[in-house]
């Protein structure tokens, strides 16, 4: 049997990402978690099935697995480590970040209820809110990403506050303790998508947030090679969401869970690099004459810099900025980049670049894009694990073409 750790609560994120809150025995004395590639798990006798089902109905556990849609050993080990680094009682893995968002909302929405979203949320989250939640009899409000705006938006039937911190693409950082105070005063559930911060840079549960969501596709997986999402929080809050997941079947496969757990082993080291890269590139861009404006929480010029420095350990590797030029000049800059791939997403080993008005908001009317700040010269960088000096050199030579 593995040794029981003396005090895993004092372990740092790098250790928690590798071991969770202690090592568990693995088949064949394997060091890495085996990929349990099976859809179902057999019973030896009919009596064993009856005992299992009876215990299950009574809330007892005599064996853990029967069908991979309900849970899998590879998935379970990954969830254990994710819960440890987020300081959560429980983690539930999903097939994508949006699956996590939608199923958490579906678990706690009420007919005739009201959900507050901040207006800088991920586009697909907002589209789900206004295009689908309203079909189920929900009221939806979009408010500015501040505690004051959220409090003003609360109605007698409000039961969920959903936001992100930092937001995408303007990287607004919310005052989470202030939002929690407002939510508790009105007995409202708080749900935070903290994908851009990661558990390395911010721990919303420690500040009183109820449920935290991550697109594990991004920094947690870290290599642009998997799709997954995770919701974390207290057992009693996530058990209903787990039951919803069992029915809908948005469960990640064993190979995905294996890749995600493998990514977690280098999570802390990667985040150190991501934080340094983001800060150095943001400083360079802010000082560059071909750049009109930069959004990065680590810069004093960012509107939420004070809140970010109080709440965050680091500021990540996403940087948004305006090229000093029109649509044609912005495209010329993007096309001149040598190390950046033109594609959405973030948090992986390769650096990525997005022109927001065309990549993510192309199907929106032009005036609406302008109204929400998706102008043609807005560029979002998702810095990878390349040498920071090489990234800066590449950005400078591309800006020289503007």
HELIX and SHEET records of a PDB file:
HELIX    1   1 UNK A    8  UNK A   10  5                                   3    
HELIX    2   2 UNK A   13  UNK A   19  1                                   7    
HELIX    3   3 UNK A   27  UNK A   29  5                                   3    
HELIX    4   4 UNK A   46  UNK A   57  1                                  12    
HELIX    5   5 UNK A   68  UNK A   70  5                                   3    
HELIX    6   6 UNK A   73  UNK A   86  1                                  14    
HELIX    7   7 UNK A   97  UNK A  108  1                                  12    
HELIX    8   8 UNK A  123  UNK A  131  1                                   9    
HELIX    9   9 UNK A  133  UNK A  136  5                                   4    
HELIX   10  10 UNK A  147  UNK A  153  1                                   7    
HELIX   11  11 UNK A  176  UNK A  185  1                                  10    
HELIX   12  12 UNK A  198  UNK A  201  1                                   4    
HELIX   13  13 UNK A  204  UNK A  207  5                                   4    
HELIX   14  14 UNK A  235  UNK A  248  1                                  14    
HELIX   15  15 UNK A  254  UNK A  264  1                                  11    
HELIX   16  16 UNK A  267  UNK A  287  1                                  21    
HELIX   17  17 UNK A  305  UNK A  311  1                                   7    
HELIX   18  18 UNK A  327  UNK A  336  1                                  10    
HELIX   19  19 UNK A  356  UNK A  359  1                                   4    
HELIX   20  20 UNK A  366  UNK A  371  1                                   6    
HELIX   21  21 UNK A  388  UNK A  399  1                                  12    
SHEET    1   A 7 UNK A  90  UNK A  94  0                                        
SHEET    2   A 7 UNK A 229  UNK A 233 -1                                        
SHEET    3   A 7 UNK A 211  UNK A 215 -1                                        
SHEET    4   A 7 UNK A 189  UNK A 193  1                                        
SHEET    5   A 7 UNK A 158  UNK A 164  1                                        
SHEET    6   A 7 UNK A 114  UNK A 118  1                                        
SHEET    7   A 7 UNK A 139  UNK A 143  1                                        
SHEET    1   B 5 UNK A 291  UNK A 295  0                                        
SHEET    2   B 5 UNK A 318  UNK A 323 -1                                        
SHEET    3   B 5 UNK A 378  UNK A 382 -1                                        
SHEET    4   B 5 UNK A 352  UNK A 355 -1                                        
SHEET    5   B 5 UNK A 341  UNK A 342  1                                        
END                                                                             
